[in-house]
Amino acid sequence: MVSEALGSRRTSVRSGLLWLGVVAPVYYAVVDGLLVSRYEGYRLTEHTVSELFAIGAPTAALAVPLMLVYSVMAIAFGCGVWLSAGGRRALRVVAVALVVKEVLGIVGTTVGPMHMRGVEPTFTDTLHITVTALGALCYLVAMGFGAAAFGRAFRFYSIGTIALLAVGGFMAGRDAGNVPSDLPTPWMGLWERVNIYATMSWIVVLAVLLLRSHRNPRDRWIHR
């Protein structure tokens, strides 16, 4: 009886953590929209998400705690992936990569925020760029190992997402050098959000897949 109760509780905890993989991306999108609406002159197509919590930004005081809530939920989801891994090492790599990415995100948000446009970059800007790049690498690692952990359908989906991120990263990166000088970045914000929400969509699919795997191990997304 005790072992059954513990097993049931573990299952409930795991499911709750996995559901955060669905809740957290929705929360992020709501926060993004809220902050954009409070930043006069901010344009989704031109400005990056990092500018919402940049040093001196009018939305920084609100953005930092809201973004930290997302990071906590994302870390908890990563723990849920770990609990769901069982003997699958690939899933454990996915879990670690997701957690490390959000730890880096917390560093970039609190210790290393960027400055507003037109302000001479300092150490915090360099740190922000570094942790952002490392965070993107963590997502690619998570997607790569996630593709190897499940069946053909999810594998193709993961590969397609990685390809989209490569294109979006290239397109957004073309204007990155214009930010410190406050030069035009016409589509940088749009391409960055393509990357962000493509990644969020992948996380949602992963969460749903893991939740379904406990109910239907023969799901075609799980079978190779």
C-alpha positions in Angstrom: 0.0 0.0 0.0 2.8 2.4 0.9 4.7 1.7 -2.3 1.5 2.2 -4.3 0.9 5.5 -2.6 4.4 6.6 -3.3 4.2 5.5 -6.9 0.9 7.4 -7.4 2.4 10.5 -5.8 5.5 10.3 -8.0 3.3 9.9 -11.1 1.2 12.9 -10.1 4.3 15.0 -9.5 5.8 14.0 -12.8 2.6 14.8 -14.7 2.4 18.1 -12.9 5.9 19.0 -13.9 5.4 17.9 -17.5 2.2 20.0 -17.8 4.4 23.0 -17.1 5.9 22.3 -20.6 2.5 23.4 -21.9 1.7 26.2 -19.4 5.1 27.9 -19.5 5.1 28.7 -23.2 1.6 30.0 -23.1 2.6 32.1 -20.1 5.7 33.4 -22.0 3.5 34.5 -25.0 1.1 36.4 -22.7 4.0 38.1 -20.9 5.6 39.0 -24.2 2.4 40.6 -25.4 1.8 42.4 -22.1 5.3 43.9 -22.0 5.2 45.0 -25.6 1.9 46.8 -24.9 3.5 48.8 -22.1 6.6 49.8 -24.1 5.8 52.9 -26.1 7.6 52.9 -29.5 8.5 49.2 -29.3 7.8 47.2 -32.5 7.6 43.4 -32.6 9.2 43.2 -36.0 12.2 45.4 -35.1 12.9 45.0 -31.4 14.2 41.9 -29.5 12.7 40.3 -26.4 15.9 41.2 -24.5 15.1 44.8 -25.0 12.0 44.4 -22.9 14.2 43.9 -19.8 17.3 45.9 -21.0 19.0 48.3 -18.5 17.0 51.5 -18.6 14.0 50.0 -20.5 10.6 51.2 -19.2 9.4 47.7 -18.9 12.5 46.3 -17.1 11.1 46.4 -13.6 8.1 44.4 -14.6 9.8 42.1 -17.2 12.5 40.7 -14.9 10.3 39.1 -12.3 7.8 37.9 -15.0 10.6 36.3 -17.0 12.1 34.7 -13.9 8.7 33.0 -13.2 8.9 31.5 -16.7 12.4 30.3 -16.1 11.4 28.6 -12.8 8.5 26.8 -14.7 10.9 25.8 -17.5 13.4 24.4 -15.0 10.6 22.5 -13.3 9.6 21.1 -16.7 13.2 19.9 -17.3 13.0 18.1 -14.0 9.8 16.4 -15.2 11.6 15.3 -18.3 14.3 13.8 -16.2 11.7 11.9 -14.1 10.2 10.6 -17.3 13.5 9.5 -18.8 13.6 6.1 -17.1 16.5 4.3 -18.7 16.6 6.5 -21.8 19.9 8.5 -21.7 18.9 10.7 -24.6 15.9 12.0 -22.6 18.2 12.7 -19.6 20.4 14.8 -21.9 17.3 16.6 -23.0 16.4 17.3 -19.4 19.8 18.6 -18.5 20.0 20.8 -21.6 16.7 22.4 -20.8 17.6 23.1 -17.2 21.0 24.5 -18.1 19.4 26.7 -20.7 17.1 28.3 -18.2 19.9 28.7 -15.6 21.7 30.6 -18.3 18.5 32.6 -19.0 18.3 33.6 -15.4 21.9 34.8 -15.6 21.2 36.8 -18.7 18.1 38.4 -17.2 19.4 39.3 -13.8 23.2 39.5 -14.0 23.8 40.2 -17.6 21.0 42.2 -19.2 21.8 44.2 -22.3 21.7 48.0 -22.5 19.1 50.0 -24.5 19.9 50.9 -28.1 22.4 53.7 -28.6 24.2 53.0 -25.3 27.8 51.9 -25.4 28.1 48.2 -24.6 29.7 47.0 -21.4 30.5 43.7 -19.7 26.8 43.0 -19.1 26.1 43.2 -22.9 29.0 40.8 -23.6 27.7 38.4 -20.9 24.2 38.6 -22.3 25.3 37.7 -25.8 27.4 34.8 -24.4 24.7 33.2 -22.3 22.1 33.7 -25.1 24.4 31.9 -27.5 25.0 29.1 -25.0 21.3 28.9 -24.3 20.6 28.5 -28.0 23.1 25.7 -28.2 21.4 24.0 -25.2 18.1 24.0 -27.2 19.8 22.5 -30.2 21.3 19.8 -28.0 17.9 19.1 -26.5 16.2 18.9 -29.9 19.0 16.7 -31.3 18.8 14.2 -28.5 15.0 14.5 -28.3 14.9 13.5 -32.0 16.9 10.4 -31.1 14.7 9.5 -28.2 11.4 9.0 -30.0 9.9 7.8 -33.2 10.1 8.9 -36.8 7.4 11.6 -36.6 8.9 13.4 -33.7 12.4 13.0 -35.2 11.3 14.7 -38.5 9.6 17.4 -36.5 12.7 18.1 -34.4 14.9 18.2 -37.5 12.5 20.6 -39.2 12.5 22.8 -36.1 16.3 22.8 -36.0 16.4 23.8 -39.6 14.0 26.6 -39.0 16.1 27.9 -36.1 19.2 27.9 -38.3 17.4 30.1 -40.8 15.8 32.3 -38.2 19.1 32.7 -36.3 20.9 33.7 -39.5 18.3 36.2 -40.4 18.1 37.8 -37.0 21.9 37.8 -36.6 22.4 39.9 -39.8 21.1 43.0 -37.9 22.6 42.2 -34.5 25.5 44.6 -35.0 23.1 47.5 -35.5 21.5 47.4 -32.1 24.3 49.2 -30.1 24.4 52.0 -32.6 20.7 52.3 -32.7 20.6 51.6 -36.5 17.5 50.1 -38.2 16.9 46.4 -37.5 13.7 46.0 -39.7 13.0 42.3 -39.2 15.2 41.3 -36.3 12.4 41.1 -33.8 10.2 39.1 -36.0 12.9 36.5 -36.8 13.9 36.2 -33.2 10.3 35.5 -32.2 10.0 32.9 -35.0 12.9 31.1 -33.3 11.5 31.6 -29.8 8.0 30.3 -30.6 9.2 27.5 -32.8 11.2 26.4 -29.8 8.2 26.9 -27.5 6.1 24.8 -29.8 8.7 22.0 -29.7 8.6 22.1 -25.9 4.8 21.8 -25.9 4.9 18.9 -28.3 7.6 17.2 -26.1 5.5 17.7 -23.0 2.4 16.3 -24.6 4.4 13.4 -26.0 5.8 12.5 -22.6 2.3 12.8 -21.0 0.8 10.5 -23.7 3.7 8.0 -23.5 2.6 7.0 -20.0 -0.9 6.3 -21.2 -0.2 4.9 -24.6 3.3 3.4 -25.1 2.4 2.4 -28.7 1.8 6.0 -29.8 3.3 6.4 -33.3 5.3 9.4 -32.2 7.0 7.2 -29.6 7.6 4.1 -31.7 10.6 4.1 -34.0 
